[in-house]
Amino acid sequence: TGYSVSLGEFQLDNPSANAFTSAVSQVIIHSDYNPKTYTSDIALVQLSTPLWYTAYILPVCLPDRNDSTANGTLCWVTGWGNVQTGGSLPPPRALQEVEVLLMDAQTCNDLYSISITGSPGSRPITDDMVCAGYSEGGKDSCQGDSGGPFVCSQ
């Protein structure tokens, strides 16, 4: 596939002996994925090399189909993306983490529409999407964090 996955890494400029990197043997894209609307924007990757859990590489639980996570639930986004618009992560490019709260699609759509058009109205966030952040803004992921981990406390 040409992709690889690294786990247990913290600083991109100082590779860790605790990290594990594997080629990706298969990418399974959701059958309902729509690149124009981002509906069902999720995929599974199969690693070419078996993975062993360590103190630095641990799994997160996936919710059951019937689980519902309440608005206001504390979640985390992590990544090595920009730290501000147009501002690259400075050396040693350490993994960044931000706490965000889950919010309902209606609130998210209103805030998103206001930030884009100046008034509520459009509905780009659908029921199969997850929205998290703060109504007052200020904390979020940034360019380069897309596709990275998003985990919530249950």
PyMOL commands that set and color helices and strands:
alter all, ss='L'
color gray80, all
select helices_A, chain A and resi 105-117
alter helices_A, ss='H'
color red, helices_A
select strands_A, chain A and resi 4-7+20-29+43-47+74-79+96-103+131-133+150-152
alter strands_A, ss='S'
color yellow, strands_A
deselect
rebuild
show_as cartoon
